Amino acid sequence: MSRKESLLRGAAALAIAGLIIKLSNLLIRVPLTRLIDTEGIGIYQMSLPAFYALFHLAAGGVPVAVQNLVAEYTAKGRRPVAEQVLRLAISYTATAGVAAAAILLVSAPLLARMLGEPRAYYALVAVAPAIPLFALDAIYRSYLQGRKLMTPSAVAGVLEQATKMAVTLAAAYLLIPLGKAQAAGGAASGITAGAVVSILWMVYSYGSIRGEDDPLNGREESRPLLARRMISLAWPVTLGSVTMPMLNLLDVGIVQRGFLKAVAGAANPQRMATAMYGSYAGIAVQVVWFPVVLTNALGNALVPVLAAAKARGDMASVQNRVLLGIRATGLVCLPVALGLAIVAAPIAALFGDSVAAVPLLYMAPAAYLGPLFWLMTAQLQALGKTGVPMRNFAVGLVVKIGLDALLAPMKGVDIKGVAFASVVMWVVACWLNARALAVELGEPLPWNWLIRGPLLASMVMGGGLFGFHATRVLPATSVTSLLVALTLAPVLYLATLMLTRALTWAEFVEMSGPLGPRLQRWFGGFFTWN
């Protein structure tokens, strides 16, 4: 692994790996849902907020602090201090991770009852060992990304996902004769198996670059001083990182108990409510969350670039990169959001669950708003505002909890209301992040330029898809209809972008990362719109 690895090439590797991971995560839900149905998916899904809450309690904002400090000290030629940062972070997360896992194991029975689904116990126990493993994994990833080495994280993600898929399906299949709760626990054990493989790869990757590096020269930083710097960067993120999953955990209980009230007259309200939660959180949320792969890659690539530009005082470069990231997010995620609303029914049919079409339709705007929020979060953290986006998200989540408490128990509104509340949460969080970025840049974000072209092209694409479904050539809920839509949509969208000159050739090449020079060499003579 070369120390001169291109940042853009690494970002592309992260993007490709993220695409593989997100796509496979969606695809595995299809056989898993058909194996343990939405009731089992609901049980499985309920274990995840508790897992994330305790994971963030263990890791908190330490990975963000590690990435920023490593990027800073490496840029200054003080790599011994970067190694010192890594050692400090490992010491903390190893101890905190084991403690958090023990808390989850001990509290699993009580926590399952608090969530309104006692059968979630098995899944909670299954994910507990993954907490310290992923906490250490996050530290190694942040260290390498701080040194602008993105490929190891990309490979680790793919290996983790492949292991998770294999173990999840195998364990669920073997345990389904014992019951859906046990099968859901088996599915959750795939998370722990993936964590084992990922941390092993990251340790190996770290060892390989140490072997290539020059001997460490220079003095280390004062340990108390370095610890104070790490704490000053980490504590705002830690506060937000812990608060958000805790609020999300509270929200799960509110939604589940609300669904129980909404279906109180059903023959088996517990199973029906859990199945509704599975349709909402286990299918609709996962589909809507797919586009975040772009912002993860962009965010990881932007942190060292923006941090370095701000350290140089080059605000022109900071502004350019911030706007490019937001524009790229709109170009990819706006058409996805509109497309999801139109093809919600065939997507739900793919999972064998028609109920999921309802929350998917209402949540479709989140396919743009969610990725946009996390992209702006990475930008703000790179500019040193590590706690601001976490606070903003917490505000949005509090609004969602209030709406969920009001809407989830209402019969006929229930799952629609919860989906609507999710969109409101992202609107609030994005608005607050945009205000914070405007303060950092010294001027408002030019939203008209950022989204006008992509929005127009998305509307043309949406009109084409709507017209195709209106012809009723294929059943609206058929998988074939979905495949045709997936083929037709990008053609309509890209053609409209080009015809309206909403995307210039120069912008397209710049956003293509390491592929840009090749695209320019191969096709630059044919596509010259500007």
CORSUL-V618622 format. One record per backbone hydrogen bond with DSSP energy under -0.5 kcal/mol. NH is the residue of the N-H (numbers start at 1). CO is the residue of the C=O. If there is no record, write none. Layout:
# CORSUL-V618622
NH	CO
NH	CO
This chain:
# CORSUL-V618622
5	2
10	6
11	7
12	8
13	9
14	10
15	11
16	12
17	13
18	14
19	15
20	16
21	17
22	18
23	19
24	20
25	21
26	22
27	23
28	24
29	25
29	26
30	26
30	27
31	27
32	28
33	29
34	30
35	31
36	32
37	33
40	36
41	37
42	38
43	39
44	40
45	41
46	42
47	43
47	44
48	44
48	45
49	45
50	46
51	47
52	48
53	49
54	50
55	51
56	52
57	53
58	54
59	55
60	56
62	59
65	61
66	62
67	63
68	64
69	65
70	66
71	67
72	68
73	69
74	70
75	71
76	72
77	74
78	73
79	77
80	217
81	78
82	78
83	79
84	80
85	81
86	82
87	83
88	84
89	85
90	86
91	87
92	88
93	89
94	90
95	91
96	92
97	93
98	94
99	95
100	96
101	97
102	98
103	99
104	100
105	101
106	102
107	103
108	104
111	107
112	108
113	109
114	110
115	111
116	113
117	112
120	117
121	118
122	119
124	120
125	121
126	122
127	123
128	124
129	125
130	127
131	128
133	129
134	130
135	131
136	132
137	133
138	134
139	135
140	136
141	137
142	138
143	139
144	140
145	141
146	142
147	143
148	145
149	144
150	148
153	150
154	150
155	151
156	152
157	153
158	154
159	155
160	156
161	157
162	158
163	159
164	160
165	161
166	162
167	163
168	164
169	165
170	166
171	167
172	168
173	169
174	170
175	171
176	172
178	175
179	175
179	176
183	179
184	180
185	181
186	182
187	183
188	184
189	185
190	186
190	187
191	188
192	188
193	189
194	190
195	191
196	192
197	193
198	194
199	195
200	196
201	197
202	198
203	199
204	200
205	201
206	202
207	203
208	204
209	205
210	206
211	207
212	208
213	209
226	222
227	223
228	224
229	225
230	226
231	227
232	228
233	229
234	230
235	231
237	233
238	234
239	235
240	236
241	237
242	238
243	239
244	240
245	241
246	242
247	243
248	244
249	245
250	246
251	247
252	248
253	249
254	250
255	251
256	252
257	253
258	254
259	255
260	256
261	257
262	258
263	259
264	261
266	263
269	266
272	268
273	269
274	270
275	271
276	272
277	273
278	274
279	275
280	276
281	277
282	277
282	278
283	278
284	279
285	280
287	283
288	284
289	285
290	287
291	288
292	289
293	290
294	291
295	291
296	292
297	293
298	294
299	295
300	296
301	297
302	298
303	299
304	300
305	301
306	302
307	303
308	304
309	305
310	306
311	307
312	308
313	309
313	310
314	309
315	313
318	314
319	315
320	316
321	317
322	318
323	319
324	320
325	321
326	322
327	323
328	324
329	325
330	326
331	327
332	328
333	329
334	330
336	332
337	333
338	334
339	335
340	336
341	337
342	338
343	339
347	343
348	344
349	345
350	346
351	347
351	348
352	349
353	348
356	353
357	354
358	355
359	355
360	356
361	357
362	358
363	359
364	360
364	361
366	363
367	364
368	365
369	365
370	366
372	368
373	369
374	370
375	371
376	372
377	373
378	374
379	375
380	376
381	377
382	378
383	379
384	381
385	380
386	384
389	385
391	387
392	388
393	389
394	390
395	391
396	392
397	393
398	394
399	395
400	396
401	397
402	398
403	399
404	400
405	401
406	402
407	403
408	404
410	407
411	409
413	410
414	410
416	413
417	413
418	414
419	415
420	416
421	417
422	418
423	419
424	420
425	421
426	422
427	423
428	424
429	425
430	426
431	427
432	428
433	429
434	430
435	431
436	432
437	433
438	434
439	435
440	436
441	437
442	438
443	438
447	445
449	446
450	446
451	447
452	448
455	451
456	452
457	453
458	454
459	455
460	456
461	457
462	458
463	459
464	460
465	461
466	462
467	463
468	464
469	465
470	466
471	467
472	469
473	468
478	475
482	478
483	479
484	480
485	481
486	482
487	483
488	484
489	485
490	486
491	487
492	488
493	489
494	490
495	491
496	492
497	493
498	494
499	495
500	496
501	498
502	497
503	497
505	529
508	504
509	505
510	506
511	507
512	508
512	509
513	510
515	512
516	513
519	515
520	516
521	517
522	518
523	519
524	519
524	520
526	523
527	523
528	526
